[in-house]
Amino acid sequence: MRNFTEELGINGYLTIIKKFKDGTEETIFDDHNIIVSGMGVGLSYMFNGSGSNTVLDYQIDRFQLGVSGKDGTTPDNSIETSATYGLSGPFSSVSQYGTGSNLYIEDATQIKNSTNVLNQFFALIPANKITRVSDSSVRYTLVVDEETGNDLDTNLNLNEIGLFMKNPRGDSSPNASILTAYRVFNNVRKTSDFSLIFRWTINF
């Protein structure tokens, strides 16, 4: 499916900004992302008419945060490539996102390497944070507010993120989402002193 996405010319770019309570901002990451094979899988369901009959199910409308993007010890993250099908260490509960978080968290299924994995936790992207910036580009603004991600164990740091397509197979409840884009970044020890803003642009 990688060739399929390459033929379509799909690529992306991610900027991560640390925003402090006084309004000051610090850019901590600014680089390309990895479009993974799940993008091709999801689009093939749509183009072949073999998946959902609802166009909304093909929207990229959710993301996951993770804490093992740098360890390189699991099949998911042995190398950051288009073959990546899941975060190495995604948040595994609502409490990891934070009970005071403004994010809406959905407990759903994830399609991983042709396997269904239940009880995966996704943060939904509000419609007003998805912006068409050109005829072929969409920007996703993911806001991890001051109260999100602060309750991790002391040895855990944020260092990976993934964008997901909602439900390309058209599964009935729960949705079955698939990873479409992925990126690791340097460790961030999240506190209530700042929010993180992920500006993620996908060019179709």
N, C-alpha and C positions, 0 to 999 in steps of 0.2 A: 504493500500500500504506500510505501515511501515514494516510489516512482510516480504514483498517482498524484500525490500532493505536490511533487516537484513539477510535474507537467502543468498543473494548475497555477504554479508560481506562488504558492502560499508561503509566506514568511512572517516573522514577527519581531518586535522590539519591546524591551522592558526597561522602564526607569523606576527605581525605588527611592522614595523620598522620606526622610525622617522629619516629621513636623512637631516642633515643641509647643508647649502651651502658650508661650509668648508670641507665637506666630512665625518664628524663624524656621527656616528649612535647610536641610542638609541632604544633598544627593549622595546616596551610598552605593548605588548601582546604576549603570547605564550601558546596556549592551543588548545584543540580539538574544532571542530565546530559541528553544528547540521545538519545532513543529514535529509532533510524534505521529506514529503510524495510525493511532486512533482517529486522527482527523480524517485520513483517507477511508478508514472503516466506516465512520459515521456518514461521510458524504456518499460513499458507495451505496449505503442503504437508501439514501434519498434518490440518487440518480437512477438506481436500478428498480426503484419502486418496491423494494423488498422489506422496507422498514415502516416507520410510523407514517400515518396518513395526515399528520398534523405538522405543519411547518414549524410550529413553536418548539416541537421536540428536537429540532436540529439546531436550536440556538445554543450558543455558548453563554450560559447564564449562571455558572457556579464555579467555585474554586476550592482548593484545599491548601492549607498550610502544613508544613512538615518540619521535622527536627533532625533528620538523618541524611540530609543531602550531601554531606561531606564524608560519610564514613566509608563508602565504597565496599561494604561488606555483604550486600544483599544482591540478588539477581536484578531487582528493580533499579539499582544504582551502581552497578559495577562500572559502567561508563555512561556518561550523559550523552545519549544518542537518540535517534528517532525510534529505536526499538523499546524505549522506556514506556511501560504501560501503567505505571503507578508511582506515587511518591514512595520514597524509601521508608519514611517514618511519619505518615500523616497523623494529624490530630485524631485521636481515637474516641473522643467523647465531647459532649457539649461543654463540660467543665474545663476542658483544655482550651477551648476558645474563650471561655470566661463567662461566668454567670451574669456579669454586668455589661457584657458586650452588646453593642447595637446590631450585630450581625444576626440574621435569621438563619438558623442551622437546620438542615434537612437530613434525616436519617434515611438513606436510600441504598440501592444496590450499585456496585461498580463492576463494569465489564473489564476484566483483567486477563489479557492473553487468552481470550475465548472462554474464560471461567467467570462465573458470577460470584462476587464476594458481597455478602450481606452486611448490613449495619455499618456502612461507611458514612462519615459525616462531612457534609458539604456546606459551605457558606454561600448563600445565594447573592447574586449581584443585582441590586435594584435596577429597574428599567431606566431610571434617570441617570445611571452611571454607565450606560452603554451608549456611545455616541458615534454616529457615522461622520467621519472626518473627510471622506472623499467618496467617489463612486465605488472604490474598491478597498477602502480601509475602515476598520472599526476600532475604536478605542474603548477599553474597559478600565474604569477607574475603581480600584479596589481599595476601600478605606478600612484599615485595621485600626480601630480607634484606641483611645488611651486605656480602655478597660479590657481590651482583647489580648489574649496570649500572655497574661501576666502570672498565671497560676501554674506554670510548668515546673517540673522538678528542677532543682538548682543546677543540675548537670546538663540541662537541655536548652538549646537555643534555636530560634527560627533560622532556617537556612535553605529552604526549598519551597516551591509553590507550583501549583498546576492549575490550568484552566480545563473545564470539562463541558462537553456537549450534554444537554439535558437528558434525552431519552430516545436515541436514534432508532432503536428497535420497536418503539411504540409499546413497551411493556405496560401492563396495567399496574396499579399501585403495588409496590413503590416504583419510582422511576429507576431506570438502569442507565447510569451515566458512564461516559467514556472520556479518558484523558485525551486532550487535543494539543496542548502546549505545556512545556515544562521548563523550569530553570532552577538551578542552584545558585546560591549567593553566600557571601561571607556571613559568619555567625552574627546574629543580632540577639542580644539579651533584652527582651521586651519588658518595659516597665510602664507605669502609669504616667511617666513624665513626658511621653511623646506618643504620637500616632504614626503609623506607617501608611504611605500612599503608594500603591502600585499602579503605574500608568502603563498599560499593556496594549500595544497596537498590533493588530493582525491585518496583514495585507493579503487580500484574496485575488 
